Amino acid sequence: MTSPHIALLGLGIMGGGMARRLTRAGFPLTVYNRNPARAEPLASDGVRVAATAREAVTAADIIVSMVADDTASRSVWTGEQGALAGVRPGALLVECSTLSVTWVRALAELAAERGCELVDAPVTGSKQAAAEGELNFFVGGSADAFARVRRVLEPMSRSVNHLGPTGSGAAVKLMNNVMCGVHVAAFAEALAWLERDGIDPARALALLTDGAAGSPIVKLMAVRMTTPDYSPNFYLRLMAKDLGYAIETAASHGVPLKTGLAALEQFRRAIAEGHGDEDMAAVVEPLRQRLGVT
C-alpha cells in the first residue's frame, strides 16, 4: 500500500517526537514550525521543511497539527499563508492539539468548505510518550475518516480510540485534563500541608501515593514536586488553558465545574508568579512561598 504524504504543523514538546515517529514509520513527511530552528534536526534527517503552513500542505494527503491553543491553531490553519489556503480537496485534516470544542467544530466547517474532512485527535501523554510512540489518541470524526487516519496515528501511539463524531475527541480530552488538573492542584496543597506541619514527607507520601488517592498523575507529581524538577514536560500555562476550555465547554451544557474552577485559580496564581513556562508541577511553589516552607 502506498504511504500517504504527511504534513506536520508544529514541532514543540510533542510535535518533534511525533515527527520522528512518522519518519521512522516510513511516511513521506513535510514539516512546518513557526520557529524554523526547531525543524533543523529533522532537516538533517532528510525531512522536507516548509517556510509556511500553506507550503507544507500542498502535496499532503493527511495534515496533522500539534500546537498550543486555539489562537495558534487559527494561525496555522487560516489566513493567506495558513494550511487551509494550500490544502488539496480530499485531504484529511487531523487536529491533535488540545483545543476548545467550539473551535474544533468551526474548523471542521472551514475544512468542509475546502472539500476536506477534519478529525480531532488530541492526545494524552507528554514529551517522553511522544518520543517513544506511547501517546493515547482520542479521536472524533466519521468512521471512514477514522479508518483512514488510524494507520498514521498508530506509529505514534499506545492506543487509538474512536469516540464519536467530530468534537468528541476534544470533549473527552478536556474531561481528562480537568480531572488531571484537579489532582495536581489537590496534591500540591497536600504536599505543602505536609511540609508546613513538619511531617516526614517520605513516609507520608509513600502511604498517600500507594493508596486510593495515588493516581498515576499524583505519583508523577510526587517525584517532580519533591525533587523539585520543573523542566517542562507539560507547561503549567497549558494546563491553565485546558482548564479554562473545559470549564467553558461544560458550562455550555449546564455543568458547573466548581473543582475545576478552584484548580484553575491555583494555576493562574502560579502563572502570575512566573511559573507559566515551567512544568505544571510548579503549581506547588506559590503555596510553599505563602506557607514559608520553600
C-alpha positions as CSV (number, residue, x, y, z in Angstrom):
1,M,0.0,0.0,0.0
2,T,1.4,3.4,-0.9
3,S,2.2,5.5,2.1
4,P,0.2,8.8,2.3
5,H,2.3,12.0,2.3
6,I,2.0,13.6,5.7
7,A,2.4,17.3,6.6
8,L,3.0,18.0,10.3
9,L,2.4,21.5,11.6
10,G,4.1,22.3,15.0
11,L,7.3,21.0,16.4
12,G,7.1,21.8,20.1
13,I,7.5,19.4,23.0
14,M,5.0,17.0,21.5
15,G,5.3,17.6,17.7
16,G,9.0,17.0,17.5
17,G,8.7,13.5,18.9
18,M,5.6,12.8,16.7
19,A,7.5,13.8,13.6
20,R,10.4,11.4,14.3
21,R,7.9,8.6,14.9
22,L,6.3,9.2,11.5
23,T,9.7,9.4,9.8
24,R,10.8,6.1,11.3
25,A,7.5,4.5,10.1
26,G,8.4,5.4,6.5
27,F,5.9,8.1,5.8
28,P,6.9,10.9,3.4
29,L,6.9,13.9,5.7
30,T,6.9,17.7,5.3
31,V,7.0,19.8,8.5
32,Y,6.4,23.4,9.4
33,N,7.2,25.3,12.6
34,R,6.8,29.0,13.3
35,N,10.4,28.9,14.8
36,P,12.5,27.3,12.0
37,A,15.3,26.4,14.4
38,R,13.1,23.6,15.8
39,A,13.0,22.0,12.3
40,E,16.8,21.9,11.7
41,P,17.4,18.4,13.3
42,L,14.6,16.9,11.1
43,A,16.0,18.6,8.0
44,S,19.4,16.9,8.8
45,D,17.5,13.6,8.7
46,G,16.1,14.3,5.2
47,V,12.6,15.6,6.2
48,R,11.4,18.4,4.0
49,V,10.9,21.7,5.9
50,A,8.5,24.3,4.6
51,A,8.6,28.0,5.1
52,T,4.8,28.3,5.7
53,A,2.0,26.1,6.7
54,R,0.4,26.7,3.2
55,E,3.6,25.5,1.5
56,A,3.8,22.4,3.8
57,V,0.4,21.0,2.8
58,T,0.4,21.4,-0.9
59,A,1.3,17.8,-1.6
60,A,-0.1,16.3,1.6
61,D,-2.8,13.6,1.8
62,I,-3.0,13.9,5.6
63,I,-2.2,17.1,7.6
64,V,-1.5,16.8,11.3
65,S,-1.4,19.8,13.6
66,M,0.0,19.9,17.1
67,V,0.1,23.4,18.6
68,A,-0.6,25.1,21.9
69,D,-4.1,26.5,21.8
70,D,-7.0,27.9,19.8
71,T,-5.0,31.0,18.8
72,A,-2.1,29.0,17.5
73,S,-4.4,26.6,15.7
74,R,-6.2,29.5,14.0
75,S,-2.9,30.9,13.0
76,V,-1.6,27.7,11.4
77,W,-4.8,26.8,9.6
78,T,-6.3,30.2,8.4
79,G,-5.0,33.3,6.7
80,E,-3.1,33.8,3.4
81,Q,-0.2,31.5,4.5
82,G,-2.3,29.1,6.5
83,A,-2.8,25.5,5.7
84,L,-6.4,25.8,4.5
85,A,-5.2,28.1,1.8
86,G,-3.0,25.4,0.3
87,V,-4.8,22.2,1.1
88,R,-5.9,19.9,-1.7
89,P,-9.6,18.8,-1.9
90,G,-9.9,15.3,-0.3
91,A,-7.1,15.8,2.1
92,L,-7.7,14.7,5.7
93,L,-7.1,17.3,8.4
94,V,-6.1,15.9,11.8
95,E,-6.0,18.3,14.7
96,C,-4.1,16.8,17.6
97,S,-3.9,19.9,19.8
98,T,-6.0,20.3,22.9
99,L,-8.5,22.9,21.8
100,S,-11.9,24.2,22.7
101,V,-14.8,22.2,21.2
102,T,-16.2,25.4,19.7
103,W,-13.1,26.0,17.6
104,V,-12.8,22.3,16.6
105,R,-16.3,22.4,15.2
106,A,-15.7,25.7,13.5
107,L,-12.5,24.3,11.9
108,A,-14.4,21.3,10.7
109,E,-16.8,23.6,8.8
110,L,-13.9,25.5,7.3
111,A,-12.4,22.2,6.2
112,A,-15.6,21.1,4.6
113,E,-15.7,24.4,2.6
114,R,-12.3,23.3,1.1
115,G,-13.6,19.8,0.2
116,C,-11.8,18.2,3.2
117,E,-12.7,16.4,6.4
118,L,-11.5,17.1,9.9
119,V,-10.6,14.6,12.6
120,D,-10.0,15.9,16.1
121,A,-7.4,13.6,17.7
122,P,-6.0,15.1,20.9
123,V,-3.6,13.0,22.9
124,T,-2.7,12.1,26.4
125,G,1.0,11.6,27.2
126,S,3.9,14.1,27.4
127,K,7.3,14.6,25.9
128,Q,8.6,11.1,26.6
129,A,5.5,9.4,25.4
130,A,5.6,11.4,22.1
131,A,9.2,10.4,21.6
132,E,8.5,6.7,22.3
133,G,5.3,6.4,20.4
134,E,3.2,5.9,23.5
135,L,0.5,8.5,23.1
136,N,-3.2,7.8,23.5
137,F,-5.3,9.4,20.8
138,F,-8.9,10.5,21.5
139,V,-10.5,10.6,18.0
140,G,-13.6,12.4,16.9
141,G,-14.8,12.1,13.3
142,S,-16.6,9.9,10.8
143,A,-16.0,6.1,10.7
144,D,-14.5,6.5,7.2
145,A,-12.1,9.2,8.4
146,F,-11.1,7.2,11.4
147,A,-10.3,4.2,9.3
148,R,-8.2,6.4,7.0
149,V,-6.2,8.1,9.8
150,R,-5.6,5.1,12.1
151,R,-2.7,3.9,10.0
152,V,-0.9,7.2,10.5
153,L,-1.6,7.5,14.2
154,E,-0.6,4.0,15.2
155,P,3.2,4.5,14.9
156,M,2.9,7.4,17.4
157,S,0.5,5.6,19.8
158,R,-0.1,3.2,22.6
159,S,-3.8,3.4,21.7
160,V,-6.1,5.0,19.1
161,N,-9.7,5.4,20.3
162,H,-12.7,6.4,18.2
163,L,-15.1,8.3,20.5
164,G,-17.8,9.5,18.1
165,P,-18.4,12.4,15.7
166,T,-16.2,15.5,15.3
167,G,-15.7,17.2,18.6
168,S,-15.9,14.0,20.7
169,G,-12.2,13.6,21.0
170,A,-11.8,17.3,22.0
171,A,-14.5,17.0,24.6
172,V,-13.2,13.8,26.3
173,K,-9.6,15.2,26.2
174,L,-10.8,18.3,28.2
175,M,-12.6,16.0,30.6
176,N,-9.4,14.1,31.1
177,N,-7.3,17.3,31.6
178,V,-9.7,18.9,34.1
179,M,-9.5,15.7,36.2
180,C,-5.7,15.8,36.0
181,G,-5.6,19.5,36.8
182,V,-7.7,18.9,39.9
183,H,-5.5,16.0,41.0
184,V,-2.3,18.1,40.6
185,A,-3.7,21.1,42.4
186,A,-5.0,18.9,45.3
187,F,-1.7,17.1,45.6
188,A,0.1,20.5,45.7
189,E,-2.0,21.5,48.6
190,A,-1.4,18.2,50.4
191,L,2.3,18.4,49.9
192,A,2.6,22.0,51.2
193,W,0.5,21.0,54.2
194,L,2.8,18.1,54.9
195,E,5.9,20.3,54.7
196,R,4.3,23.0,56.9
197,D,3.3,20.5,59.6
198,G,6.8,19.0,59.7
199,I,5.6,15.5,58.9
200,D,8.2,13.3,57.3
201,P,7.3,13.7,53.6
202,A,8.9,10.4,52.5
203,R,6.9,8.3,54.9
204,A,3.6,10.2,54.3
205,L,3.9,10.2,50.6
206,A,4.7,6.5,50.5
207,L,1.3,5.9,52.1
208,L,-0.6,8.6,50.0
209,T,0.8,7.5,46.7
210,D,0.2,3.8,47.4
211,G,-3.4,4.3,48.5
212,A,-6.7,5.1,46.9
213,A,-5.6,8.7,46.2
214,G,-2.4,7.6,44.4
215,S,-3.4,8.1,40.8
216,P,-0.7,8.0,38.1
217,I,-0.6,11.8,37.9
218,V,-0.2,12.1,41.7
219,K,2.7,9.6,41.7
220,L,4.4,11.6,38.9
221,M,3.8,14.9,40.7
222,A,5.2,13.5,44.0
223,V,8.5,12.9,42.2
224,R,8.6,16.2,40.4
225,M,7.4,18.4,43.3
226,T,9.7,16.9,45.9
227,T,12.9,16.8,43.8
228,P,12.0,19.6,42.7
229,D,12.1,19.2,38.9
230,Y,10.2,21.7,36.9
231,S,11.8,21.1,33.5
232,P,8.8,21.2,31.2
233,N,7.1,18.0,30.1
234,F,3.7,19.7,30.2
235,Y,3.8,23.5,30.5
236,L,1.9,24.9,33.5
237,R,0.3,27.6,31.4
238,L,-1.2,24.9,29.1
239,M,-2.9,23.2,32.0
240,A,-4.4,26.5,32.9
241,K,-5.6,26.9,29.2
242,D,-7.1,23.4,29.2
243,L,-8.9,24.0,32.5
244,G,-10.4,27.2,31.0
245,Y,-11.5,25.4,27.9
246,A,-13.1,22.6,29.9
247,I,-14.9,25.0,32.2
248,E,-16.3,26.9,29.2
249,T,-17.4,23.8,27.4
250,A,-19.0,22.2,30.4
251,A,-20.8,25.4,31.2
252,S,-22.4,25.4,27.7
253,H,-24.0,22.1,28.7
254,G,-25.2,23.4,32.1
255,V,-22.4,21.7,34.1
256,P,-20.5,24.0,36.5
257,L,-17.0,22.6,37.1
258,K,-16.5,24.0,40.6
259,T,-13.5,21.8,41.4
260,G,-12.0,22.8,38.0
261,L,-12.5,26.5,38.9
262,A,-10.7,26.0,42.2
263,A,-7.8,24.3,40.4
264,L,-7.7,27.0,37.7
265,E,-7.3,29.6,40.4
266,Q,-4.1,27.9,41.7
267,F,-2.6,27.6,38.2
268,R,-3.4,31.2,37.4
269,R,-1.7,32.3,40.6
270,A,1.4,30.2,39.6
271,I,1.5,31.9,36.2
272,A,1.2,35.3,37.8
273,E,4.3,34.4,40.0
274,G,6.4,33.5,36.9
275,H,5.9,29.7,36.7
276,G,3.9,29.5,33.4
277,D,6.8,28.1,31.3
278,E,7.7,25.5,33.8
279,D,6.3,22.1,34.3
280,M,2.8,22.0,35.8
281,A,4.3,20.6,39.0
282,A,5.5,24.1,39.8
283,V,1.9,24.9,40.8
284,V,3.1,23.9,44.3
285,E,5.6,26.8,44.6
286,P,3.2,29.7,45.4
287,L,1.7,27.5,48.2
288,R,5.2,26.9,49.6
289,Q,6.0,30.6,49.4
290,R,2.9,31.6,51.3
291,L,3.4,28.9,54.0
292,G,7.1,29.7,54.3
293,V,8.2,26.1,53.5
294,T,10.4,26.7,50.5
